[in-house]
Amino acid sequence: MNVIKHRIMLVEDELITALDIQRMLEKVGYSVTATISSGEEAVERVSQINPDLIIMDIFLSDDMDGIEATALIERKVDIPVIFLTANADTTTIKRADKLKHYGYLLKPIKQGDLNSIISTALQRHEIETNAKNSIRH
């Protein structure tokens, strides 16, 4: 049985956290195509990398946070995004919820939570894409 190796772009500015998440992703067979530390770079490179899914930290240390980066990415490509946060206040959650996203992962991340949300996001995105395509035809 062939297993599809989904490609994930990780946007996380804390190196230790990024390495830990990458290790967890690879442990269950995902391919981390890029680990990016800034929102600007994520927006610039998403079309080149062409991942199946993006895990986006909401709070990035540069001028563009993960919510703004996701809004710009949404204008370019249709790729599911899962937000990553250690603690998000109500205002931040409201900003994020204005965008199309596939859920939140809370730091520190647990392997089971990571597996579950990615699987759900990929399935939901596939169903939505198939539905859009069937309406077009």
N, CA, C and O atoms as a GROMACS GRO file, in nm:
protein
  548
    1MET      N    1   0.084  -0.118   0.000
    1MET     CA    2   0.000   0.000   0.000
    1MET      C    3   0.088   0.124   0.000
    1MET      O    4   0.174   0.140   0.087
    2ASN      N    5   0.068   0.213  -0.096
    2ASN     CA    6   0.145   0.337  -0.104
    2ASN      C    7   0.086   0.443  -0.012
    2ASN      O    8  -0.034   0.470  -0.016
    3VAL      N    9   0.170   0.500   0.070
    3VAL     CA   10   0.127   0.605   0.161
    3VAL      C   11   0.168   0.739   0.100
    3VAL      O   12   0.285   0.758   0.064
    4ILE      N   13   0.073   0.830   0.090
    4ILE     CA   14   0.105   0.963   0.038
    4ILE      C   15   0.182   1.037   0.146
    4ILE      O   16   0.138   1.047   0.260
    5LYS      N   17   0.297   1.089   0.108
    5LYS     CA   18   0.378   1.165   0.201
    5LYS      C   19   0.344   1.313   0.184
    5LYS      O   20   0.396   1.379   0.094
    6HIS      N   21   0.257   1.363   0.270
    6HIS     CA   22   0.213   1.502   0.259
    6HIS      C   23   0.327   1.597   0.294
    6HIS      O   24   0.409   1.570   0.382
    7ARG      N   25   0.330   1.707   0.221
    7ARG     CA   26   0.436   1.807   0.233
    7ARG      C   27   0.386   1.923   0.320
    7ARG      O   28   0.281   1.981   0.293
    8ILE      N   29   0.461   1.954   0.424
    8ILE     CA   30   0.419   2.056   0.520
    8ILE      C   31   0.523   2.168   0.527
    8ILE      O   32   0.644   2.143   0.537
    9MET      N   33   0.473   2.291   0.521
    9MET     CA   34   0.557   2.408   0.543
    9MET      C   35   0.532   2.454   0.686
    9MET      O   36   0.418   2.478   0.726
   10LEU      N   37   0.638   2.466   0.763
   10LEU     CA   38   0.629   2.506   0.902
   10LEU      C   39   0.680   2.650   0.916
   10LEU      O   40   0.793   2.680   0.876
   11VAL      N   41   0.597   2.737   0.972
   11VAL     CA   42   0.636   2.876   0.994
   11VAL      C   43   0.639   2.899   1.145
   11VAL      O   44   0.535   2.914   1.209
   12GLU      N   45   0.759   2.900   1.199
   12GLU     CA   46   0.781   2.910   1.344
   12GLU      C   47   0.914   2.978   1.366
   12GLU      O   48   1.016   2.934   1.312
   13ASP      N   49   0.916   3.086   1.446
   13ASP     CA   50   1.039   3.162   1.465
   13ASP      C   51   1.122   3.116   1.584
   13ASP      O   52   1.234   3.164   1.602
   14GLU      N   53   1.072   3.026   1.665
   14GLU     CA   54   1.151   2.972   1.776
   14GLU      C   55   1.217   2.843   1.729
   14GLU      O   56   1.150   2.742   1.707
   15LEU      N   57   1.348   2.845   1.715
   15LEU     CA   58   1.422   2.735   1.656
   15LEU      C   59   1.399   2.601   1.726
   15LEU      O   60   1.375   2.500   1.660
   16ILE      N   61   1.405   2.600   1.857
   16ILE     CA   62   1.387   2.474   1.932
   16ILE      C   63   1.247   2.418   1.909
   16ILE      O   64   1.231   2.298   1.889
   17THR      N   65   1.146   2.505   1.911
   17THR     CA   66   1.009   2.461   1.887
   17THR      C   67   0.995   2.408   1.745
   17THR      O   68   0.934   2.304   1.723
   18ALA      N   69   1.052   2.479   1.648
   18ALA     CA   70   1.046   2.436   1.508
   18ALA      C   71   1.109   2.298   1.489
   18ALA      O   72   1.053   2.213   1.421
   19LEU      N   73   1.225   2.277   1.549
   19LEU     CA   74   1.293   2.148   1.537
   19LEU      C   75   1.212   2.036   1.602
   19LEU      O   76   1.206   1.925   1.551
   20ASP      N   77   1.150   2.067   1.716
   20ASP     CA   78   1.068   1.968   1.785
   20ASP      C   79   0.946   1.930   1.701
   20ASP      O   80   0.914   1.812   1.688
   21ILE      N   81   0.880   2.030   1.643
   21ILE     CA   82   0.763   2.002   1.558
   21ILE      C   83   0.804   1.925   1.434
   21ILE      O   84   0.737   1.831   1.394
   22GLN      N   85   0.915   1.965   1.373
   22GLN     CA   86   0.964   1.895   1.254
   22GLN      C   87   0.990   1.748   1.286
   22GLN      O   88   0.955   1.660   1.207
   23ARG      N   89   1.052   1.722   1.399
   23ARG     CA   90   1.081   1.584   1.440
   23ARG      C   91   0.951   1.505   1.456
   23ARG      O   92   0.942   1.390   1.412
   24MET      N   93   0.851   1.567   1.519
   24MET     CA   94   0.722   1.498   1.537
   24MET      C   95   0.655   1.471   1.404
   24MET      O   96   0.597   1.364   1.384
   25LEU      N   97   0.661   1.566   1.313
   25LEU     CA   98   0.599   1.548   1.181
   25LEU      C   99   0.666   1.434   1.103
   25LEU      O  100   0.600   1.348   1.046
   26GLU      N  101   0.799   1.436   1.102
   26GLU     CA  102   0.873   1.335   1.028
   26GLU      C  103   0.857   1.197   1.090
   26GLU      O  104   0.860   1.096   1.020
   27LYS      N  105   0.840   1.192   1.220
   27LYS     CA  106   0.821   1.066   1.291
   27LYS      C  107   0.700   0.989   1.239
   27LYS      O  108   0.700   0.866   1.236
   28VAL      N  109   0.596   1.062   1.198
   28VAL     CA  110   0.474   0.996   1.148
   28VAL      C  111   0.463   1.001   0.996
   28VAL      O  112   0.357   0.971   0.941
   29GLY      N  113   0.572   1.038   0.929
   29GLY     CA  114   0.577   1.026   0.785
   29GLY      C  115   0.548   1.149   0.702
   29GLY      O  116   0.538   1.139   0.579
   30TYR      N  117   0.533   1.266   0.765
   30TYR     CA  118   0.514   1.387   0.687
   30TYR      C  119   0.650   1.439   0.641
   30TYR      O  120   0.752   1.415   0.706
   31SER      N  121   0.651   1.509   0.530
   31SER     CA  122   0.772   1.570   0.477
   31SER      C  123   0.767   1.720   0.507
   31SER      O  124   0.677   1.790   0.460
   32VAL      N  125   0.862   1.768   0.584
   32VAL     CA  126   0.869   1.911   0.614
   32VAL      C  127   0.951   1.974   0.501
   32VAL      O  128   1.074   1.961   0.498
   33THR      N  129   0.882   2.042   0.410
   33THR     CA  130   0.948   2.097   0.291
   33THR      C  131   1.024   2.224   0.321
   33THR      O  132   1.119   2.257   0.250
   34ALA      N  133   0.985   2.294   0.425
   34ALA     CA  134   1.057   2.415   0.464
   34ALA      C  135   1.019   2.452   0.606
   34ALA      O  136   0.904   2.436   0.648
   35THR      N  137   1.116   2.501   0.680
   35THR     CA  138   1.092   2.561   0.810
   35THR      C  139   1.133   2.707   0.796
   35THR      O  140   1.249   2.739   0.774
   36ILE      N  141   1.034   2.793   0.810
   36ILE     CA  142   1.052   2.936   0.783
   36ILE      C  143   1.026   3.012   0.912
   36ILE      O  144   0.938   2.977   0.991
   37SER      N  145   1.105   3.118   0.934
   37SER     CA  146   1.094   3.190   1.061
   37SER      C  147   1.024   3.325   1.050
   37SER      O  148   1.008   3.393   1.152
   38SER      N  149   0.983   3.366   0.930
   38SER     CA  150   0.917   3.496   0.918
   38SER      C  151   0.794   3.489   0.829
   38SER      O  152   0.787   3.407   0.737
   39GLY      N  153   0.699   3.575   0.858
   39GLY     CA  154   0.578   3.583   0.778
   39GLY      C  155   0.607   3.627   0.636
   39GLY      O  156   0.550   3.574   0.541
   40GLU      N  157   0.696   3.724   0.621
   40GLU     CA  158   0.732   3.774   0.488
   40GLU      C  159   0.788   3.662   0.401
   40GLU      O  160   0.747   3.646   0.286
   41GLU      N  161   0.880   3.584   0.455
   41GLU     CA  162   0.941   3.475   0.379
   41GLU      C  163   0.837   3.369   0.345
   41GLU      O  164   0.841   3.312   0.236
   42ALA      N  165   0.746   3.342   0.436
   42ALA     CA  166   0.641   3.243   0.409
   42ALA      C  167   0.556   3.286   0.290
   42ALA      O  168   0.526   3.205   0.202
   43VAL      N  169   0.517   3.414   0.287
   43VAL     CA  170   0.436   3.466   0.176
   43VAL      C  171   0.515   3.458   0.045
   43VAL      O  172   0.460   3.420  -0.059
   44GLU      N  173   0.642   3.494   0.050
   44GLU     CA  174   0.727   3.493  -0.070
   44GLU      C  175   0.748   3.352  -0.124
   44GLU      O  176   0.746   3.332  -0.246
   45ARG      N  177   0.767   3.255  -0.038
   45ARG     CA  178   0.810   3.122  -0.081
   45ARG      C  179   0.699   3.019  -0.098
   45ARG      O  180   0.724   2.911  -0.152
   46VAL      N  181   0.577   3.049  -0.052
   46VAL     CA  182   0.472   2.948  -0.052
   46VAL      C  183   0.444   2.891  -0.192
   46VAL      O  184   0.422   2.771  -0.206
   47SER      N  185   0.446   2.975  -0.292
   47SER     CA  186   0.418   2.927  -0.428
   47SER      C  187   0.530   2.838  -0.481
   47SER      O  188   0.504   2.745  -0.557
   48GLN      N  189   0.653   2.865  -0.440
   48GLN     CA  190   0.767   2.783  -0.482
   48GLN      C  191   0.766   2.648  -0.410
   48GLN      O  192   0.792   2.544  -0.470
   49ILE      N  193   0.736   2.652  -0.283
   49ILE     CA  194   0.739   2.531  -0.200
   49ILE      C  195   0.620   2.442  -0.230
   49ILE      O  196   0.632   2.320  -0.232
   50ASN      N  197   0.504   2.504  -0.253
   50ASN     CA  198   0.380   2.433  -0.285
   50ASN      C  199   0.348   2.319  -0.187
   50ASN      O  200   0.336   2.204  -0.227
   51PRO      N  201   0.335   2.352  -0.058
   51PRO     CA  202   0.307   2.248   0.040
   51PRO      C  203   0.161   2.202   0.034
   51PRO      O  204   0.076   2.269  -0.026
   52ASP      N  205   0.133   2.089   0.097
   52ASP     CA  206  -0.005   2.041   0.110
   52ASP      C  207  -0.074   2.107   0.228
   52ASP      O  208  -0.197   2.112   0.234
   53LEU      N  209   0.006   2.158   0.323
   53LEU     CA  210  -0.048   2.216   0.445
   53LEU      C  211   0.056   2.310   0.505
   53LEU      O  212   0.176   2.289   0.489
   54ILE      N  213   0.008   2.413   0.574
   54ILE     CA  214   0.097   2.506   0.642
   54ILE      C  215   0.063   2.506   0.791
   54ILE      O  216  -0.054   2.517   0.828
   55ILE      N  217   0.164   2.495   0.874
   55ILE     CA  218   0.148   2.516   1.018
   55ILE      C  219   0.211   2.652   1.044
   55ILE      O  220   0.332   2.670   1.027
   56MET      N  221   0.127   2.748   1.088
   56MET     CA  222   0.167   2.888   1.098
   56MET      C  223   0.158   2.937   1.243
   56MET      O  224   0.050   2.940   1.301
   57ASP      N  225   0.272   2.975   1.298
   57ASP     CA  226   0.271   3.037   1.431
   57ASP      C  227   0.199   3.172   1.421
   57ASP      O  228   0.229   3.251   1.331
   58ILE      N  229   0.107   3.199   1.511
   58ILE     CA  230   0.035   3.326   1.508
   58ILE      C  231   0.128   3.441   1.542
   58ILE      O  232   0.125   3.546   1.477
   59PHE      N  233   0.210   3.423   1.644
   59PHE     CA  234   0.299   3.530   1.690
   59PHE      C  235   0.441   3.506   1.638
   59PHE      O  236   0.513   3.420   1.688
   60LEU      N  237   0.479   3.583   1.537
   60LEU     CA  238   0.614   3.577   1.483
   60LEU      C  239   0.688   3.702   1.524
   60LEU      O  240   0.626   3.807   1.546
   61SER      N  241   0.819   3.694   1.536
   61SER     CA  242   0.896   3.806   1.591
   61SER      C  243   0.925   3.916   1.491
   61SER      O  244   0.980   4.020   1.529
   62ASP      N  245   0.890   3.899   1.364
   62ASP     CA  246   0.914   4.006   1.269
   62ASP      C  247   0.792   4.097   1.256
   62ASP      O  248   0.698   4.086   1.334
   63ASP      N  249   0.792   4.184   1.158
   63ASP     CA  250   0.684   4.282   1.144
   63ASP      C  251   0.550   4.222   1.103
   63ASP      O  252   0.446   4.280   1.133
   64MET      N  253   0.552   4.107   1.037
   64MET     CA  254   0.429   4.044   0.991
   64MET      C  255   0.397   3.923   1.078
   64MET      O  256   0.476   3.829   1.085
   65ASP      N  257   0.282   3.924   1.145
   65ASP     CA  258   0.246   3.809   1.226
   65ASP      C  259   0.185   3.699   1.138
   65ASP      O  260   0.165   3.719   1.018
   66GLY      N  261   0.158   3.586   1.197
   66GLY     CA  262   0.107   3.471   1.123
   66GLY      C  263  -0.031   3.493   1.064
   66GLY      O  264  -0.064   3.435   0.961
   67ILE      N  265  -0.111   3.576   1.128
   67ILE     CA  266  -0.246   3.604   1.076
   67ILE      C  267  -0.236   3.686   0.948
   67ILE      O  268  -0.302   3.655   0.849
   68GLU      N  269  -0.153   3.788   0.951
   68GLU     CA  270  -0.134   3.870   0.830
   68GLU      C  271  -0.073   3.788   0.718
   68GLU      O  272  -0.115   3.800   0.603
   69ALA      N  273   0.026   3.706   0.750
   69ALA     CA  274   0.090   3.620   0.649
   69ALA      C  275  -0.013   3.525   0.587
   69ALA      O  276  -0.014   3.504   0.466
   70THR      N  277  -0.098   3.468   0.671
   70THR     CA  278  -0.201   3.376   0.621
   70THR      C  279  -0.298   3.447   0.528
   70THR      O  280  -0.338   3.392   0.426
   71ALA      N  281  -0.338   3.569   0.563
   71ALA     CA  282  -0.429   3.646   0.478
   71ALA      C  283  -0.367   3.669   0.340
   71ALA      O  284  -0.436   3.658   0.239
   72LEU      N  285  -0.239   3.700   0.336
   72LEU     CA  286  -0.171   3.721   0.208
   72LEU      C  287  -0.153   3.590   0.131
   72LEU      O  288  -0.165   3.588   0.008
   73ILE      N  289  -0.126   3.483   0.202
   73ILE     CA  290  -0.112   3.352   0.137
   73ILE      C  291  -0.245   3.308   0.076
   73ILE      O  292  -0.248   3.254  -0.034
   74GLU      N  293  -0.354   3.332   0.149
   74GLU     CA  294  -0.488   3.295   0.098
   74GLU      C  295  -0.518   3.360  -0.036
   74GLU      O  296  -0.589   3.302  -0.119
   75ARG      N  297  -0.466   3.480  -0.058
   75ARG     CA  298  -0.489   3.549  -0.185
   75ARG      C  299  -0.413   3.485  -0.300
   75ARG      O  300  -0.451   3.501  -0.416
   76LYS      N  301  -0.305   3.411  -0.268
   76LYS     CA  302  -0.220   3.352  -0.370
   76LYS      C  303  -0.255   3.207  -0.401
   76LYS      O  304  -0.260   3.167  -0.518
   77VAL      N  305  -0.279   3.129  -0.297
   77VAL     CA  306  -0.296   2.984  -0.313
   77VAL      C  307  -0.403   2.930  -0.218
   77VAL      O  308  -0.439   2.994  -0.119
   78ASP      N  309  -0.453   2.813  -0.251
   78ASP     CA  310  -0.552   2.746  -0.167
   78ASP      C  311  -0.484   2.630  -0.094
   78ASP      O  312  -0.484   2.516  -0.142
   79ILE      N  313  -0.426   2.662   0.020
   79ILE     CA  314  -0.355   2.562   0.101
   79ILE      C  315  -0.408   2.572   0.243
   79ILE      O  316  -0.417   2.681   0.299
   80PRO      N  317  -0.443   2.459   0.303
   80PRO     CA  318  -0.494   2.465   0.440
   80PRO      C  319  -0.386   2.512   0.538
   80PRO      O  320  -0.269   2.476   0.528
   81VAL      N  321  -0.432   2.595   0.634
   81VAL     CA  322  -0.342   2.651   0.735
   81VAL      C  323  -0.394   2.612   0.873
   81VAL      O  324  -0.513   2.624   0.903
   82ILE      N  325  -0.303   2.565   0.955
   82ILE     CA  326  -0.331   2.538   1.096
   82ILE      C  327  -0.250   2.640   1.176
   82ILE      O  328  -0.129   2.652   1.156
   83PHE      N  329  -0.317   2.712   1.265
   83PHE     CA  330  -0.247   2.810   1.347
   83PHE      C  331  -0.184   2.744   1.469
   83PHE      O  332  -0.238   2.648   1.525
   84LEU      N  333  -0.070   2.797   1.506
   84LEU     CA  334   0.008   2.748   1.619
   84LEU      C  335   0.022   2.862   1.718
   84LEU      O  336   0.059   2.973   1.680
   85THR      N  337  -0.009   2.836   1.845
   85THR     CA  338   0.003   2.943   1.944
   85THR      C  339   0.028   2.887   2.084
   85THR      O  340  -0.012   2.775   2.116
   86ALA      N  341   0.095   2.966   2.165
   86ALA     CA  342   0.115   2.930   2.305
   86ALA      C  343   0.004   2.989   2.390
   86ALA      O  344  -0.043   2.926   2.486
   87ASN      N  345  -0.037   3.107   2.355
   87ASN     CA  346  -0.146   3.173   2.427
   87ASN      C  347  -0.201   3.284   2.340
   87ASN      O  348  -0.133   3.383   2.313
   88ALA      N  349  -0.321   3.268   2.298
   88ALA     CA  350  -0.383   3.370   2.213
   88ALA      C  351  -0.498   3.436   2.289
   88ALA      O  352  -0.584   3.368   2.345
   89ASP      N  353  -0.498   3.566   2.289
   89ASP     CA  354  -0.605   3.640   2.354
   89ASP      C  355  -0.727   3.643   2.262
   89ASP      O  356  -0.718   3.607   2.145
   90THR      N  357  -0.838   3.686   2.315
   90THR     CA  358  -0.965   3.688   2.240
   90THR      C  359  -0.955   3.771   2.113
   90THR      O  360  -1.007   3.731   2.009
   91THR      N  361  -0.890   3.886   2.121
   91THR     CA  362  -0.877   3.973   2.004
   91THR      C  363  -0.800   3.902   1.892
   91THR      O  364  -0.838   3.909   1.776
   92THR      N  365  -0.694   3.833   1.929
   92THR     CA  366  -0.614   3.760   1.830
   92THR      C  367  -0.695   3.648   1.767
   92THR      O  368  -0.693   3.629   1.646
   93ILE      N  369  -0.767   3.574   1.849
   93ILE     CA  370  -0.850   3.464   1.797
   93ILE      C  371  -0.956   3.519   1.702
   93ILE      O  372  -0.982   3.458   1.598
   94LYS      N  373  -1.016   3.632   1.736
   94LYS     CA  374  -1.117   3.693   1.647
   94LYS      C  375  -1.055   3.732   1.514
   94LYS      O  376  -1.116   3.714   1.409
   95ARG      N  377  -0.933   3.786   1.517
   95ARG     CA  378  -0.863   3.820   1.392
   95ARG      C  379  -0.837   3.695   1.309
   95ARG      O  380  -0.860   3.694   1.188
   96ALA      N  381  -0.791   3.590   1.375
   96ALA     CA  382  -0.761   3.465   1.304
   96ALA      C  383  -0.887   3.401   1.248
   96ALA      O  384  -0.885   3.344   1.139
   97ASP      N  385  -0.995   3.410   1.321
   97ASP     CA  386  -1.119   3.346   1.278
   97ASP      C  387  -1.185   3.414   1.158
   97ASP      O  388  -1.279   3.359   1.101
   98LYS      N  389  -1.136   3.532   1.120
   98LYS     CA  390  -1.186   3.598   0.999
   98LYS      C  391  -1.129   3.532   0.874
   98LYS      O  392  -1.178   3.553   0.763
   99LEU      N  393  -1.024   3.454   0.892
   99LEU     CA  394  -0.958   3.385   0.781
   99LEU      C  395  -1.005   3.241   0.774
   99LEU      O  396  -1.058   3.186   0.870
  100LYS      N  397  -0.985   3.182   0.657
  100LYS     CA  398  -1.013   3.040   0.644
  100LYS      C  399  -0.893   2.965   0.702
  100LYS      O  400  -0.781   2.976   0.652
  101HIS      N  401  -0.916   2.892   0.806
  101HIS     CA  402  -0.809   2.811   0.864
  101HIS      C  403  -0.870   2.679   0.911
  101HIS      O  404  -0.992   2.663   0.912
  102TYR      N  405  -0.785   2.589   0.949
  102TYR     CA  406  -0.830   2.454   0.981
  102TYR      C  407  -0.804   2.416   1.126
  102TYR      O  408  -0.794   2.298   1.159
  103GLY      N  409  -0.794   2.516   1.213
  103GLY     CA  410  -0.783   2.489   1.355
  103GLY      C  411  -0.659   2.548   1.417
  103GLY      O  412  -0.581   2.619   1.354
  104TYR      N  413  -0.643   2.514   1.546
  104TYR     CA  414  -0.534   2.565   1.628
  104TYR      C  415  -0.461   2.449   1.693
  104TYR      O  416  -0.522   2.351   1.735
  105LEU      N  417  -0.330   2.463   1.701
  105LEU     CA  418  -0.247   2.375   1.782
  105LEU      C  419  -0.192   2.458   1.896
  105LEU      O  420  -0.136   2.566   1.873
  106LEU      N  421  -0.207   2.410   2.018
  106LEU     CA  422  -0.157   2.483   2.134
  106LEU      C  423  -0.021   2.428   2.176
  106LEU      O  424  -0.001   2.308   2.187
  107LYS      N  425   0.073   2.522   2.198
  107LYS     CA  426   0.205   2.484   2.249
  107LYS      C  427   0.194   2.462   2.398
  107LYS      O  428   0.118   2.533   2.463
  108PRO      N  429   0.265   2.368   2.456
  108PRO     CA  430   0.350   2.270   2.388
  108PRO      C  431   0.264   2.166   2.315
  108PRO      O  432   0.159   2.124   2.364
  109ILE      N  433   0.311   2.127   2.201
  109ILE     CA  434   0.234   2.038   2.114
  109ILE      C  435   0.252   1.893   2.157
  109ILE      O  436   0.362   1.849   2.192
  110LYS      N  437   0.143   1.823   2.154
  110LYS     CA  438   0.144   1.678   2.182
  110LYS      C  439   0.132   1.606   2.049
  110LYS      O  440   0.059   1.650   1.960
  111GLN      N  441   0.202   1.494   2.034
  111GLN     CA  442   0.203   1.418   1.909
  111GLN      C  443   0.062   1.380   1.864
  111GLN      O  444   0.030   1.392   1.746
  112GLY      N  445  -0.021   1.336   1.955
  112GLY     CA  446  -0.157   1.296   1.919
  112GLY      C  447  -0.240   1.411   1.866
  112GLY      O  448  -0.315   1.395   1.769
  113ASP      N  449  -0.227   1.528   1.928
  113ASP     CA  450  -0.299   1.646   1.881
  113ASP      C  451  -0.252   1.686   1.741
  113ASP      O  452  -0.332   1.721   1.655
  114LEU      N  453  -0.121   1.681   1.720
  114LEU     CA  454  -0.063   1.715   1.591
  114LEU      C  455  -0.116   1.622   1.482
  114LEU      O  456  -0.161   1.668   1.377
  115ASN      N  457  -0.111   1.493   1.508
  115ASN     CA  458  -0.158   1.394   1.410
  115ASN      C  459  -0.305   1.416   1.378
  115ASN      O  460  -0.345   1.416   1.261
  116SER      N  461  -0.385   1.435   1.479
  116SER     CA  462  -0.530   1.448   1.463
  116SER      C  463  -0.568   1.571   1.382
  116SER      O  464  -0.647   1.562   1.288
  117ILE      N  465  -0.512   1.686   1.416
  117ILE     CA  466  -0.552   1.809   1.348
  117ILE      C  467  -0.503   1.811   1.203
  117ILE      O  468  -0.572   1.862   1.115
  118ILE      N  469  -0.384   1.756   1.177
  118ILE     CA  470  -0.334   1.752   1.040
  118ILE      C  471  -0.421   1.660   0.955
  118ILE      O  472  -0.460   1.695   0.844
  119SER      N  473  -0.451   1.543   1.007
  119SER     CA  474  -0.536   1.448   0.934
  119SER      C  475  -0.671   1.510   0.902
  119SER      O  476  -0.719   1.500   0.789
  120THR      N  477  -0.732   1.573   1.001
  120THR     CA  478  -0.863   1.637   0.982
  120THR      C  479  -0.854   1.750   0.880
  120THR      O  480  -0.941   1.762   0.793
  121ALA      N  481  -0.752   1.833   0.890
  121ALA     CA  482  -0.736   1.946   0.798
  121ALA      C  483  -0.718   1.900   0.654
  121ALA      O  484  -0.779   1.954   0.563
  122LEU      N  485  -0.634   1.799   0.634
  122LEU     CA  486  -0.610   1.748   0.499
  122LEU      C  487  -0.737   1.686   0.440
  122LEU      O  488  -0.767   1.706   0.322
  123GLN      N  489  -0.810   1.611   0.521
  123GLN     CA  490  -0.935   1.551   0.474
  123GLN      C  491  -1.038   1.658   0.441
  123GLN      O  492  -1.104   1.652   0.337
  124ARG      N  493  -1.054   1.755   0.529
  124ARG     CA  494  -1.152   1.862   0.507
  124ARG      C  495  -1.119   1.942   0.382
  124ARG      O  496  -1.208   1.975   0.303
  125HIS      N  497  -0.992   1.973   0.363
  125HIS     CA  498  -0.950   2.048   0.245
  125HIS      C  499  -0.977   1.968   0.117
  125HIS      O  500  -1.022   2.024   0.017
  126GLU      N  501  -0.950   1.840   0.120
  126GLU     CA  502  -0.975   1.755   0.003
  126GLU      C  503  -1.125   1.752  -0.031
  126GLU      O  504  -1.162   1.762  -0.147
  127ILE      N  505  -1.209   1.738   0.071
  127ILE     CA  506  -1.354   1.736   0.050
  127ILE      C  507  -1.401   1.870  -0.008
  127ILE      O  508  -1.480   1.873  -0.102
  128GLU      N  509  -1.351   1.980   0.049
  128GLU     CA  510  -1.390   2.112  -0.001
  128GLU      C  511  -1.344   2.133  -0.145
  128GLU      O  512  -1.418   2.189  -0.226
  129THR      N  513  -1.223   2.090  -0.176
  129THR     CA  514  -1.170   2.104  -0.312
  129THR      C  515  -1.251   2.021  -0.411
  129THR      O  516  -1.284   2.069  -0.520
  130ASN      N  517  -1.284   1.898  -0.374
  130ASN     CA  518  -1.365   1.812  -0.461
  130ASN      C  519  -1.504   1.871  -0.482
  130ASN      O  520  -1.558   1.865  -0.593
  131ALA      N  521  -1.561   1.928  -0.378
  131ALA     CA  522  -1.693   1.989  -0.390
  131ALA      C  523  -1.689   2.110  -0.484
  131ALA      O  524  -1.778   2.127  -0.568
  132LYS      N  525  -1.585   2.194  -0.470
  132LYS     CA  526  -1.570   2.310  -0.560
  132LYS      C  527  -1.554   2.265  -0.704
  132LYS      O  528  -1.615   2.322  -0.795
  133ASN      N  529  -1.472   2.161  -0.724
  133ASN     CA  530  -1.448   2.112  -0.860
  133ASN      C  531  -1.574   2.052  -0.921
  133ASN      O  532  -1.598   2.068  -1.041
  134SER      N  533  -1.654   1.983  -0.843
  134SER     CA  534  -1.775   1.922  -0.897
  134SER      C  535  -1.879   2.029  -0.931
  134SER      O  536  -1.957   2.011  -1.025
  135ILE      N  537  -1.880   2.138  -0.858
  135ILE     CA  538  -1.973   2.249  -0.888
  135ILE      C  539  -1.930   2.316  -1.018
  135ILE      O  540  -2.015   2.356  -1.097
  136ARG      N  541  -1.800   2.329  -1.041
  136ARG     CA  542  -1.749   2.393  -1.163
  136ARG      C  543  -1.779   2.311  -1.288
  136ARG      O  544  -1.793   2.366  -1.397
  137HIS      N  545  -1.789   2.178  -1.272
  137HIS     CA  546  -1.807   2.091  -1.391
  137HIS      C  547  -1.949   2.058  -1.410
  137HIS      O  548  -1.983   1.986  -1.504
   0.00000   0.00000   0.00000
